[in-house]
């Protein structure tokens, strides 16, 4: 039987990683991404446990190492930039806030795109990568799916994979409205690239916590730039969706009295070309396979940036999903997608855990709560209590599960 033709909606980490493994497995693959080009920037992401193993099996580690961020750890600072707590990478065996392997999201996407281009060059005709397009409608039957695109055309496919993020259009079309699967967690997150401020400690991810906001400045691969990472504890406001001016106004209000590097962050925000802002939400889809449609990454199982496992789940999900399709080939696509859904389920549950609780614990609402949080951090990271913290990180680790195996694992290795 001929190999299936698979459509992937979304050209981020999950979509490109899935496409890479499908093309390597000899499966004709079309990727559509509504953005006009690959999205740059984004927060730094870590690879540990199963996600690092997936990256190694996919042959991505040489490219990742070339773009790797060499961070020393996280340091908590007060309003004057004075440190009051440190979490070095080595202290917690890579299981703390900063892992052994860190890479900017945009750099990881570039590593994947380069690998995909190489795979496509070795198998002409298997890959179609289309930016500036999106799925408008889909209908599945016993033999396949009819898909209509925003560009006006319609095509048939054997499977559709939704890798289009938290606000997935694929999920809405094939599984139901977003409200059925997304749980708001009481806040927003923002990321953007900025010039490295004077006074930032080299190699350290610096963090400042104030009432209703957490401000982080993370090292970039280029010493001249850094990543601003903001977590905001505010209620849902529908007017913020898609309104950058309103989003920036909210950030300026919450960081107005934050001290430290807040003025530098606010000054750089308006000119940031890679400004990202979205609500913190958890996505729970009970079964990520529905006939010939399956979800991968944030579209099916988002634990929010607070979990620190979004990219990890995307890579592992892509690896397992592609493996099932490659192993099944055209024999029974729905059965392959159903096996993927079952095998990824334990990892999804583990990867959605928010370390040490919730947004409420991470970002206090009052100045008293912020002061208490600083005192607690200072005590818990002191030398006498470090063994206790090491045990706590080990118990809360979200990287303990082994990489799920899909089909014949040999089909998942690099060509």
ChimeraX attribute file (.defattr): number of C-alpha atoms within 10 A of each C-alpha:
attribute: neighborCount
match mode: 1-to-1
recipient: residues
	/A:1	6
	/A:2	9
	/A:3	16
	/A:4	22
	/A:5	20
	/A:6	25
	/A:7	26
	/A:8	28
	/A:9	28
	/A:10	29
	/A:11	27
	/A:12	25
	/A:13	28
	/A:14	33
	/A:15	29
	/A:16	26
	/A:17	26
	/A:18	30
	/A:19	34
	/A:20	27
	/A:21	28
	/A:22	30
	/A:23	25
	/A:24	24
	/A:25	23
	/A:26	17
	/A:27	24
	/A:28	22
	/A:29	24
	/A:30	19
	/A:31	24
	/A:32	22
	/A:33	22
	/A:34	17
	/A:35	14
	/A:36	10
	/A:37	11
	/A:38	15
	/A:39	14
	/A:40	16
	/A:41	22
	/A:42	20
	/A:43	21
	/A:44	23
	/A:45	22
	/A:46	24
	/A:47	24
	/A:48	20
	/A:49	17
	/A:50	21
	/A:51	23
	/A:52	20
	/A:53	17
	/A:54	25
	/A:55	21
	/A:56	15
	/A:57	16
	/A:58	21
	/A:59	16
	/A:60	18
	/A:61	18
	/A:62	12
	/A:63	16
	/A:64	23
	/A:65	13
	/A:66	12
	/A:67	19
	/A:68	21
	/A:69	22
	/A:70	17
	/A:71	22
	/A:72	19
	/A:73	23
	/A:74	22
	/A:75	19
	/A:76	21
	/A:77	19
	/A:78	18
	/A:79	15
	/A:80	11
	/A:81	17
	/A:82	11
	/A:83	16
	/A:84	16
	/A:85	21
	/A:86	20
	/A:87	20
	/A:88	20
	/A:89	19
	/A:90	14
	/A:91	15
	/A:92	21
	/A:93	14
	/A:94	19
	/A:95	20
	/A:96	23
	/A:97	16
	/A:98	25
	/A:99	21
	/A:100	19
	/A:101	18
	/A:102	20
	/A:103	23
	/A:104	23
	/A:105	20
	/A:106	19
	/A:107	21
	/A:108	23
	/A:109	24
	/A:110	21
	/A:111	21
	/A:112	27
	/A:113	20
	/A:114	15
	/A:115	21
	/A:116	22
	/A:117	15
	/A:118	13
	/A:119	23
	/A:120	20
	/A:121	12
	/A:122	13
	/A:123	16
	/A:124	10
	/A:125	11
	/A:126	19
	/A:127	24
	/A:128	14
	/A:129	14
	/A:130	18
	/A:131	16
	/A:132	12
	/A:133	18
	/A:134	22
	/A:135	23
	/A:136	16
	/A:137	16
	/A:138	18
	/A:139	13
	/A:140	19
	/A:141	10
	/A:142	9
	/A:143	12
	/A:144	20
	/A:145	20
	/A:146	17
	/A:147	18
	/A:148	17
	/A:149	15
	/A:150	13
	/A:151	11
	/A:152	10
	/A:153	9
	/A:154	14
	/A:155	11
	/A:156	18
	/A:157	19
	/A:158	22
	/A:159	25
	/A:160	28
	/A:161	28
	/A:162	28
	/A:163	32
	/A:164	28
	/A:165	25
	/A:166	24
	/A:167	14
	/A:168	19
	/A:169	23
	/A:170	27
	/A:171	26
	/A:172	17
	/A:173	16
	/A:174	21
	/A:175	19
	/A:176	12
	/A:177	14
	/A:178	17
	/A:179	10
	/A:180	12
	/A:181	20
	/A:182	20
	/A:183	14
	/A:184	15
	/A:185	18
	/A:186	16
	/A:187	21
	/A:188	25
	/A:189	21
	/A:190	21
	/A:191	23
	/A:192	25
	/A:193	26
	/A:194	24
	/A:195	17
	/A:196	21
	/A:197	15
	/A:198	8
	/A:199	9
	/A:200	17
	/A:201	13
	/A:202	13
	/A:203	17
	/A:204	22
	/A:205	25
	/A:206	22
	/A:207	21
	/A:208	25
	/A:209	24
	/A:210	26
	/A:211	20
	/A:212	22
	/A:213	25
	/A:214	21
	/A:215	22
	/A:216	25
	/A:217	26
	/A:218	25
	/A:219	26
	/A:220	26
	/A:221	17
	/A:222	11
	/A:223	11
	/A:224	11
	/A:225	15
	/A:226	22
	/A:227	23
	/A:228	26
	/A:229	21
	/A:230	22
	/A:231	25
	/A:232	24
	/A:233	22
	/A:234	16
	/A:235	12
	/A:236	15
	/A:237	10
	/A:238	9
	/A:239	9
	/A:240	18
	/A:241	13
	/A:242	11
	/A:243	11
	/A:244	14
	/A:245	10
	/A:246	13
	/A:247	18
	/A:248	17
	/A:249	12
	/A:250	15
	/A:251	19
	/A:252	18
	/A:253	10
	/A:254	17
	/A:255	22
	/A:256	12
	/A:257	13
	/A:258	21
	/A:259	15
	/A:260	19
	/A:261	20
	/A:262	20
	/A:263	16
	/A:264	15
	/A:265	25
	/A:266	18
	/A:267	12
	/A:268	15
	/A:269	20
	/A:270	13
	/A:271	12
	/A:272	15
	/A:273	12
	/A:274	15
	/A:275	19
	/A:276	17
	/A:277	20
	/A:278	15
	/A:279	23
	/A:280	26
	/A:281	21
	/A:282	22
	/A:283	25
	/A:284	20
	/A:285	17
	/A:286	11
	/A:287	14
	/A:288	25
	/A:289	24
	/A:290	16
	/A:291	19
	/A:292	26
	/A:293	28
	/A:294	27
	/A:295	33
	/A:296	32
	/A:297	28
	/A:298	25
	/A:299	30
	/A:300	29
	/A:301	29
	/A:302	27
	/A:303	27
	/A:304	23
	/A:305	19
	/A:306	20
	/A:307	19
	/A:308	22
	/A:309	26
	/A:310	23
	/A:311	24
	/A:312	27
	/A:313	26
	/A:314	26
	/A:315	28
	/A:316	27
	/A:317	31
	/A:318	29
	/A:319	32
	/A:320	28
	/A:321	29
	/A:322	28
	/A:323	27
	/A:324	26
	/A:325	30
	/A:326	27
	/A:327	18
	/A:328	19
	/A:329	20
	/A:330	17
	/A:331	14
	/A:332	13
	/A:333	23
	/A:334	22
	/A:335	16
	/A:336	25
	/A:337	26
	/A:338	20
	/A:339	18
	/A:340	28
	/A:341	23
	/A:342	12
	/A:343	18
	/A:344	22
	/A:345	17
	/A:346	12
	/A:347	22
	/A:348	23
	/A:349	13
	/A:350	19
	/A:351	24
	/A:352	23
	/A:353	19
	/A:354	20
	/A:355	19
	/A:356	14
	/A:357	12
	/A:358	14
	/A:359	19
	/A:360	13
	/A:361	11
	/A:362	20
	/A:363	21
	/A:364	21
	/A:365	16
	/A:366	12
	/A:367	13
	/A:368	12
	/A:369	16
	/A:370	20
	/A:371	16
	/A:372	13
	/A:373	18
	/A:374	20
	/A:375	13
	/A:376	13
	/A:377	15
	/A:378	16
	/A:379	15
	/A:380	16
	/A:381	18
	/A:382	15
	/A:383	11
	/A:384	10
	/A:385	11
	/A:386	16
	/A:387	15
	/A:388	13
	/A:389	19
	/A:390	17
	/A:391	12
	/A:392	15
	/A:393	19
	/A:394	16
	/A:395	12
	/A:396	18
	/A:397	19
	/A:398	24
	/A:399	20
	/A:400	15
	/A:401	13
	/A:402	11
	/A:403	20
	/A:404	18
	/A:405	16
	/A:406	23
	/A:407	19
	/A:408	12
	/A:409	16
	/A:410	12
	/A:411	19
	/A:412	25
	/A:413	16
	/A:414	16
	/A:415	13
